[in-house]
């Protein structure tokens, strides 16, 4: 580090102060201060100065509206729409009526993606059993999940609004079927920041044959600052884009580089007094930390053979199971919101998308990892602070789809998701569907309600977490959503 | 630091504007504090549609008038007011209000009580819902008189007079003019988005003539890069992108629209014509090709190509987006709020929303071919027809050889290796996997066409080789997406609660009752063209204010109205209302000439001020709303790239043309449904300006996204400026920026044999100014460190030095 011009550099305290003052002065409208303004004025009890300061880091952790139950979220997004009728929701009546045209009363004013209103009902060939002390009903497709039945809370009458994949994925992630609204992970990190000082606050992982439909906007920040968008973590090459130094630049060179950049920046800060420069200095320091912490995160050599076997993953072979293990490592390191996408659950009934072998295959790919994640979090004492969410953008119809093989169309009226940990009642089976599994008839949980509940568990009030855009205070739950108190532990 | 803690704490509790920290609790404001409470809890039953017990609470007049149970409020006596009793549930006359839903919070009740106790007041405009609004932005734009200032020597014109008068009121003085290198860099970045060359800086710094600055401005405004810079601003609002969005996000061709925008701005097309061409160019008499291309503005909406979608649903979404975008861009109104219900705060009814909808609901959405002037002149179209006719003739001839072809094709299929099979396009592969006889007609053609293009087939059949060569020679004509009005208009209905499956009353085109009326030629029918003309009619109070405010925002970082997309009652009030009106009036007076207005703004002393933070201003005006100094602004995403390329001497300055594919990091498409084609350019297209980078909506070029470029999904009238570690990683490590560092290193080395000269040259290329003595010391330390670390290998050492300079905050900031 150069020493000579040191006398002209402002001291770190002054820098911090300037950055903080700058944050509140310049960012009153639009940036994180909106969250602070609304969060911290509501509840006097939580109005303490957040530390470390949001000033030099908009991702700094900060209190929400009420004490949280969960500190982090891991959302296992089963892209394509898993069939609840094959996995969770056995329907003897549907079995009996299999092959008959669905009664018109069910479908009078409905729209479907592919099937017609005279589609025939389709019973499931899968065997179901009750598991654990709680007696959760789970099919033979998910034997590992059955073993953690008492840890999970199943939502058996979920409901959504849109029946095409892209819009439905946006709806599950952003509360709107349109492209480009802020995602749940963005809202959460905007609201309460992240505990991690050297990894992004919102991380996205991907497995399966291809990426999820819709791509980036599923984890985008929409009109929130880009700071809050999900950062994809890659399984091959550098885990974060541009994480590796350019060729020929060693770690020591990079350290010198960051030092030199920040020396110049400190001088300019002293000259102009612009707090934005202090923020940039902090950003370069965090970038440098990220360069060592991200590879450390991906390095599984410290994991025991037993742990690897529990998840069923092999180092060097990207898989959903490995992503589950990485998810645990991420929340261990304080990352606020982790989302795993696994494709493709879209079982319409063509070769490769039928409810026979294809369903077996994807269950096999995901079942062990998801169950292991719950177990592993639990034995490490992390489950109580970590909310695990499993589910897709919608479910599948009780009607079969007339394609080459057995399959079902997209269904929005009822489907199953499960939650675990993070203040959720373990072993609870919430919600019932009608005899043929068409509509939810008891404890229906709409996607907006799920969003309200997730925010609630994180200490956020979905009515108060707002951002003003185009003249309106937007929320994750739009103008809807109720916290599902029945599932709170 | 301790001194400031209580003050900071106060911000948290107050939750009000920073300026108000030390003030007493603010006076309760009807529009800000009271009306929203009624709107949220009461007006569903006590509003325009229903008046339970004869009470209306949506307008202040109704509140003052009371209902069937008598007066709702008693001035000065909140405790005795029926309204408060009802809300508290203490009334003997009525049950607790609201009967359903969330009760009012204690804070809300306290606000209502304070409002009543203070002697309830509401502005005249809030008294009644009527066709008149006294809200400032709906009032006619009148040229205000120039204010008197104490220091008449400072203002160069009207702009400065308004700014100075407001500063003087607060006993503040403006900042001195920025140093010349800073000034030329600032105005170059603002007008053309490129940094000045060191020679230009030197020439300007040394130019003692009184009009040196004005001549600089004229040169920049005449530069074709001006159209690129301001065209990109416009493309933000047009939500331009090169793909369809939603699920599949396939590519689209609409770059001719981008080219049109750049060209229209460069040739100084007046803003009213610019507007009419884009909203309704297709409806003008004998529209030119350019006018058709211009209607691409509203074709930048998304298209959902997912299987099993209800196409009408997504067409409706696109039309709604056109309404919302038009509302934001021209009127500064949040029309979208009225899609599901009458606007809660502004005079926009749901019916009026669907009147706008009807105006934009009557077009087809075709694609047209757009040959360039050169292509027309050299007869490409005719030549293409000839080539196509010849291909057709040869194909007929080839058809006679069908038995031989089928035999050869089957022989070929038998020889396809598994590797070759894997490379077949998806649908061809499906057909290939089936038995010849089992394929349907479409599949047969698919695989036959594929086979005909293979080298094996072309060797076996000379005719196929001829056809192949002709196809290569066929002139390629660009296409673009446009609007075309339908002969028979669609019917438009109000969508109840915004649901298009639940149609309400039928509506026809029209505009807001509070706005000036719309002229229309055709008796009874208002057309999209009438609407376009109405948007830029001389008596439209919103369009010129909104447009000028947005341009002001680009030059100062903040609009005179901070909520540039909301000029309604919930938006912020103008900081300098007279100045805004002066600009709006002048804009119309100058024939909607944007360049003239830009010249006036950048020539003002207000614009030329230094951006350095001053302690007196920081205390009195922390957000710099009064503009006692200029602002330091991080460059827009594309400009961050352009500046690095220009500094490295790499920039390819070609204007317009199709989108390009600069190198991007590996793995960007792992997270999308379909991998996107992205073959990094190797020639000049590798170094084009950021605005030409192909933009996939589902997976934008990472650098652009990281630096806050909008996603192109909805209109963007203001970009956020974030400051994140991912930005640092991009500038530090991204290949594109590393190449700029390498190129800058070569420039520095070529410049001089002396290290100090090299360092200073590179520094000036980046920042336009000379280093200070402290910076010189840092530079020499840096040169020494890196020379040592690289064992004196100059290219390596200077690449590292230049990499530091390209990463400076100031390099990506306009001061």
Contacts between the chains, C-beta under 8 A, distances in Angstrom:
chain1	res1	chain2	res2	distance
A	2	B	777	7.0
A	2	B	778	5.8
A	2	B	781	4.3
A	4	B	777	5.3
A	4	B	781	7.5
A	5	B	774	4.3
A	5	B	777	5.2
A	5	B	778	5.9
A	8	B	774	5.2
A	13	B	1	6.2
A	17	B	1	5.6
A	17	B	4	7.0
A	20	B	8	7.4
A	21	B	4	7.5
A	24	B	8	7.2
A	24	B	11	6.0
A	24	B	18	6.2
A	25	B	18	6.1
A	25	B	618	7.8
A	25	B	622	4.2
A	25	B	623	5.9
A	26	B	623	7.0
A	28	B	17	7.0
A	28	B	18	5.9
A	28	B	623	6.9
A	29	B	562	6.2
A	29	B	563	7.9
A	30	B	720	6.1
A	31	B	720	7.2
A	31	B	722	7.9
A	36	B	12	7.2
A	37	B	15	5.2
A	38	B	15	7.5
A	40	B	12	4.3
A	40	B	15	7.8
A	41	B	12	6.1
A	41	B	13	6.1
A	41	B	14	7.2
A	41	B	15	3.4
A	44	B	13	7.0
A	47	B	9	7.2
A	47	B	12	4.6
A	47	B	13	6.1
A	49	B	5	7.2
A	49	B	8	6.6
A	49	B	9	7.0
A	49	B	12	7.9
A	58	B	722	7.7
A	111	B	310	6.0
A	112	B	308	7.5
A	113	B	307	7.1
A	113	B	308	2.9
A	113	B	309	7.2
A	114	B	307	7.2
A	114	B	308	4.6
A	163	B	308	7.8
A	164	B	247	6.9
A	164	B	304	6.9
A	164	B	306	5.0
A	164	B	308	6.3
A	164	B	309	4.9
A	165	B	247	5.6
A	165	B	306	5.9
A	166	B	246	4.5
A	166	B	247	3.1
A	166	B	248	7.9
A	166	B	304	6.5
A	166	B	306	5.5
A	167	B	246	7.2
A	167	B	247	7.9
A	167	B	304	7.4
A	178	B	317	6.9
A	178	B	713	7.6
A	178	B	714	7.9
A	179	B	245	5.3
A	179	B	246	6.0
A	179	B	302	5.9
A	179	B	697	7.0
A	179	B	711	7.8
A	179	B	713	4.5
A	180	B	711	5.3
A	180	B	713	3.4
A	180	B	714	5.7
A	200	B	726	7.7
A	204	B	671	7.0
A	206	B	670	6.1
A	206	B	671	5.3
A	210	B	672	7.8
A	210	B	673	5.9
A	210	B	674	7.4
A	210	B	675	7.9
A	211	B	669	7.2
A	211	B	670	5.9
A	211	B	671	4.3
A	211	B	672	4.5
A	211	B	673	5.9
A	212	B	671	7.3
A	212	B	672	7.9
A	212	B	673	6.8
A	213	B	247	4.3
A	213	B	248	7.5
A	213	B	306	7.1
A	213	B	673	4.4
A	214	B	246	6.8
A	214	B	247	5.7
A	214	B	249	7.8
A	214	B	673	7.3
A	214	B	698	6.2
A	215	B	249	6.6
A	215	B	671	5.9
A	215	B	672	3.8
A	215	B	673	6.8
A	215	B	698	3.1
A	215	B	699	5.0
A	216	B	671	6.8
A	216	B	672	7.5
A	216	B	698	5.8
A	216	B	699	5.5
A	216	B	700	6.9
A	216	B	705	7.5
A	216	B	711	7.9
A	217	B	697	7.6
A	217	B	698	6.8
A	217	B	711	6.7
A	217	B	713	7.0
A	220	B	711	6.7
A	225	B	708	7.9
A	225	B	720	5.2
A	225	B	722	4.6
A	226	B	705	6.9
A	226	B	706	6.8
A	226	B	708	5.3
A	226	B	720	7.0
A	226	B	722	4.7
A	226	B	724	6.7
A	227	B	722	4.9
A	227	B	724	5.1
A	229	B	705	7.8
A	231	B	726	6.9
A	232	B	670	7.4
A	232	B	671	5.0
A	234	B	667	4.8
A	234	B	670	6.2
A	235	B	670	7.9
A	236	B	667	6.8
A	237	B	666	5.2
A	237	B	667	5.7
A	238	B	665	7.7
A	240	B	726	7.7
A	240	B	729	7.2
A	241	B	665	4.4
A	241	B	667	7.3
A	241	B	668	7.3
A	241	B	702	5.3
A	241	B	726	7.9
A	241	B	729	7.5
A	241	B	730	7.8
A	241	B	734	8.0
A	242	B	665	5.9
A	242	B	702	7.8
A	242	B	726	7.8
A	242	B	729	4.4
A	242	B	730	5.4
A	242	B	732	7.5
A	242	B	733	4.2
A	242	B	734	4.9
A	243	B	729	6.4
A	243	B	733	7.2
A	244	B	733	6.5
A	245	B	732	7.8
A	245	B	733	5.9
A	246	B	733	5.7
A	246	B	735	7.2
A	246	B	738	4.3
A	248	B	796	6.6
A	249	B	800	7.5
A	253	B	789	6.3
A	253	B	800	6.9
A	254	B	732	7.6
A	256	B	785	6.2
A	256	B	786	7.8
A	256	B	789	7.3
A	257	B	732	6.9
A	257	B	800	6.9
A	257	B	803	6.6
A	257	B	804	6.1
A	257	B	807	7.7
A	258	B	732	7.9
A	260	B	778	7.2
A	260	B	782	5.3
A	260	B	785	7.7
A	260	B	804	4.7
A	261	B	804	5.5
A	261	B	807	4.8
A	261	B	808	6.5
A	263	B	778	5.5
A	264	B	775	6.6
A	264	B	778	5.9
A	264	B	804	7.2
A	264	B	808	5.3
A	264	B	810	8.0
A	265	B	808	6.5
A	265	B	809	4.9
A	267	B	772	7.3
A	267	B	774	5.5
A	267	B	775	6.0
A	267	B	778	7.0
A	268	B	808	7.3
A	268	B	809	6.2
A	268	B	810	5.4
A	271	B	612	7.3
A	271	B	772	7.6
A	272	B	611	7.1
A	272	B	612	5.2
A	272	B	613	6.2
A	272	B	632	6.3
A	272	B	815	7.1
A	273	B	612	6.6
A	273	B	613	3.3
A	273	B	618	7.5
A	274	B	611	7.8
A	274	B	613	6.1
A	274	B	632	4.8
A	276	B	632	6.7
A	276	B	634	6.9
A	276	B	723	6.2
A	276	B	809	7.4
A	276	B	813	7.7
A	277	B	809	4.9
A	279	B	723	4.6
A	280	B	723	5.6
A	280	B	728	7.6
A	280	B	809	4.7
A	283	B	723	5.8
A	283	B	724	5.8
A	283	B	725	4.9
A	283	B	727	6.6
A	283	B	728	5.0
A	284	B	725	7.6
A	284	B	728	4.6
A	284	B	732	7.8
A	284	B	807	7.8
A	286	B	725	4.2
A	286	B	728	7.7
A	287	B	725	4.0
A	287	B	726	7.6
A	287	B	728	3.7
A	287	B	729	4.9
A	287	B	732	6.9
A	290	B	725	5.8
A	290	B	729	7.2
A	291	B	729	7.7
A	341	B	671	7.8
A	409	B	308	7.9
A	410	B	308	7.4
A	470	B	324	7.7
A	470	B	328	6.4
A	470	B	334	5.3
A	470	B	336	6.7
A	470	B	565	5.3
A	470	B	566	6.7
A	471	B	334	3.4
A	471	B	337	6.7
A	471	B	563	6.9
A	471	B	565	6.8
A	471	B	566	3.6
A	471	B	568	6.1
A	471	B	570	5.5
A	471	B	571	6.4
A	472	B	334	6.3
A	472	B	336	8.0
A	472	B	337	5.9
